[in-house]
Amino acid sequence: MLKSGILNPAINSLLSRVRHTNYLVIADRGFPFFPQIETVDLALVDDIPRVLDVLQAIRANFSIGRAYMAEEFRAANGEGAQAAFAAALAGIATVFEPHIGLKKRVPQAIGLIRTADSTQYANIILESA
């Protein structure tokens, strides 16, 4: 029995299949469903869990080379939210691109983890190193 780290078996399975330069999506509650992408839905109630909770949980054992976010995130969210995401992604090159472009990357992802985050445009695509 696992005693620490990621306890969710579906997320453990998903993370173990990610290889160099593969994508993993951590999405907010409103992100579109992609039927062709394995989705682990963690949404429980409003904002539990949040994108940053999932990012923090996987970051210890997941090598991230680059992160992609929607440029709309900056316009839709205040300094506090922007600072929290910047801190969570410290040391990781982050590319901001139009939300429509971000969604075009999703079909190439190994999987998607859906959260209950209500932060606008809080979606992150992680590219493994």
One Martini backbone bead per residue (centre of mass of N, CA, C, O) as a GRO file, in nm:
protein
  129
    1MET     BB    1   0.096   0.036   0.023
    2LEU     BB    2   0.064   0.356  -0.006
    3LYS     BB    3   0.197   0.645   0.197
    4SER     BB    4   0.281   0.839  -0.044
    5GLY     BB    5   0.201   1.065  -0.254
    6ILE     BB    6   0.041   0.938  -0.509
    7LEU     BB    7  -0.276   0.768  -0.458
    8ASN     BB    8  -0.389   0.776  -0.736
    9PRO     BB    9  -0.405   0.531  -0.972
   10ALA     BB   10  -0.465   0.691  -1.235
   11ILE     BB   11  -0.232   0.893  -1.206
   12ASN     BB   12  -0.002   0.695  -1.184
   13SER     BB   13  -0.047   0.569  -1.461
   14LEU     BB   14  -0.022   0.822  -1.629
   15LEU     BB   15   0.266   0.915  -1.538
   16SER     BB   16   0.414   0.643  -1.629
   17ARG     BB   17   0.352   0.715  -1.955
   18VAL     BB   18   0.536   0.947  -1.954
   19ARG     BB   19   0.755   1.105  -2.174
   20HIS     BB   20   0.951   1.260  -2.360
   21THR     BB   21   0.767   1.543  -2.468
   22ASN     BB   22   0.515   1.501  -2.332
   23TYR     BB   23   0.177   1.551  -2.251
   24LEU     BB   24   0.012   1.724  -1.971
   25VAL     BB   25  -0.308   1.793  -1.839
   26ILE     BB   26  -0.431   2.072  -1.643
   27ALA     BB   27  -0.767   2.134  -1.555
   28ASP     BB   28  -1.041   2.295  -1.541
   29ARG     BB   29  -1.387   2.275  -1.509
   30GLY     BB   30  -1.439   2.407  -1.823
   31PHE     BB   31  -1.296   2.215  -1.986
   32PRO     BB   32  -1.297   2.043  -2.248
   33PHE     BB   33  -1.392   1.749  -2.386
   34PHE     BB   34  -1.175   1.466  -2.480
   35PRO     BB   35  -1.242   1.152  -2.589
   36GLN     BB   36  -0.930   1.069  -2.678
   37ILE     BB   37  -0.864   1.142  -2.376
   38GLU     BB   38  -0.745   1.069  -2.092
   39THR     BB   39  -0.950   1.110  -1.794
   40VAL     BB   40  -0.904   1.260  -1.474
   41ASP     BB   41  -1.155   1.314  -1.234
   42LEU     BB   42  -1.137   1.544  -0.939
   43ALA     BB   43  -1.397   1.672  -0.907
   44LEU     BB   44  -1.600   1.786  -0.632
   45VAL     BB   45  -1.587   2.096  -0.559
   46ASP     BB   46  -1.542   2.400  -0.541
   47ASP     BB   47  -1.195   2.413  -0.568
   48ILE     BB   48  -1.193   2.081  -0.537
   49PRO     BB   49  -0.948   2.087  -0.677
   50ARG     BB   50  -0.672   2.252  -0.791
   51VAL     BB   51  -0.432   2.303  -1.012
   52LEU     BB   52  -0.206   2.363  -0.798
   53ASP     BB   53  -0.241   2.102  -0.638
   54VAL     BB   54  -0.158   1.909  -0.863
   55LEU     BB   55   0.111   2.030  -0.935
   56GLN     BB   56   0.240   1.994  -0.656
   57ALA     BB   57   0.204   1.681  -0.637
   58ILE     BB   58   0.374   1.609  -0.913
   59ARG     BB   59   0.649   1.768  -0.914
   60ALA     BB   60   0.844   1.579  -0.746
   61ASN     BB   61   0.800   1.328  -0.996
   62PHE     BB   62   0.809   1.550  -1.241
   63SER     BB   63   0.950   1.630  -1.547
   64ILE     BB   64   0.970   1.972  -1.645
   65GLY     BB   65   1.030   2.170  -1.937
   66ARG     BB   66   0.730   2.282  -2.004
   67ALA     BB   67   0.478   2.542  -2.020
   68TYR     BB   68   0.128   2.592  -2.097
   69MET     BB   69  -0.066   2.893  -2.154
   70ALA     BB   70  -0.302   3.125  -2.151
   71GLU     BB   71  -0.304   3.459  -2.220
   72GLU     BB   72  -0.583   3.516  -2.081
   73PHE     BB   73  -0.500   3.477  -1.787
   74ARG     BB   74  -0.379   3.764  -1.740
   75ALA     BB   75  -0.648   3.929  -1.799
   76ALA     BB   76  -0.848   3.753  -1.592
   77ASN     BB   77  -0.619   3.795  -1.368
   78GLY     BB   78  -0.467   3.873  -1.098
   79GLU     BB   79  -0.178   3.903  -0.921
   80GLY     BB   80  -0.222   3.665  -0.729
   81ALA     BB   81  -0.265   3.439  -0.938
   82GLN     BB   82  -0.010   3.492  -1.102
   83ALA     BB   83   0.191   3.444  -0.868
   84ALA     BB   84   0.109   3.153  -0.799
   85PHE     BB   85   0.182   3.032  -1.075
   86ALA     BB   86   0.474   3.130  -1.089
   87ALA     BB   87   0.567   2.977  -0.836
   88ALA     BB   88   0.481   2.686  -0.932
   89LEU     BB   89   0.672   2.747  -1.211
   90ALA     BB   90   0.942   2.762  -1.108
   91GLY     BB   91   1.194   2.699  -1.353
   92ILE     BB   92   0.975   2.709  -1.585
   93ALA     BB   93   0.904   2.729  -1.896
   94THR     BB   94   0.662   2.974  -2.011
   95VAL     BB   95   0.393   2.958  -2.242
   96PHE     BB   96   0.202   3.203  -2.404
   97GLU     BB   97  -0.119   3.144  -2.556
   98PRO     BB   98  -0.377   3.104  -2.719
   99HIS     BB   99  -0.639   2.916  -2.626
  100ILE     BB  100  -0.685   2.782  -2.902
  101GLY     BB  101  -0.391   2.675  -2.920
  102LEU     BB  102  -0.387   2.507  -2.666
  103LYS     BB  103  -0.616   2.307  -2.755
  104LYS     BB  104  -0.444   2.188  -3.000
  105ARG     BB  105  -0.251   2.014  -2.804
  106VAL     BB  106  -0.428   1.799  -2.656
  107PRO     BB  107  -0.437   1.544  -2.858
  108GLN     BB  108  -0.116   1.486  -2.772
  109ALA     BB  109  -0.189   1.383  -2.507
  110ILE     BB  110  -0.183   1.141  -2.262
  111GLY     BB  111  -0.344   1.340  -2.057
  112LEU     BB  112  -0.614   1.439  -1.818
  113ILE     BB  113  -0.663   1.666  -1.544
  114ARG     BB  114  -0.948   1.731  -1.361
  115THR     BB  115  -1.077   2.002  -1.199
  116ALA     BB  116  -1.244   2.263  -0.979
  117ASP     BB  117  -1.141   2.511  -1.104
  118SER     BB  118  -1.238   2.875  -1.126
  119THR     BB  119  -1.008   2.976  -1.272
  120GLN     BB  120  -0.935   3.156  -1.530
  121TYR     BB  121  -0.735   2.992  -1.741
  122ALA     BB  122  -0.581   2.744  -1.555
  123ASN     BB  123  -0.451   2.593  -1.770
  124ILE     BB  124  -0.211   2.318  -1.817
  125ILE     BB  125   0.070   2.234  -2.014
  126LEU     BB  126   0.288   1.964  -1.985
  127GLU     BB  127   0.630   1.919  -2.063
  128SER     BB  128   0.840   1.683  -2.073
  129ALA     BB  129   1.195   1.627  -2.019
   0.00000   0.00000   0.00000
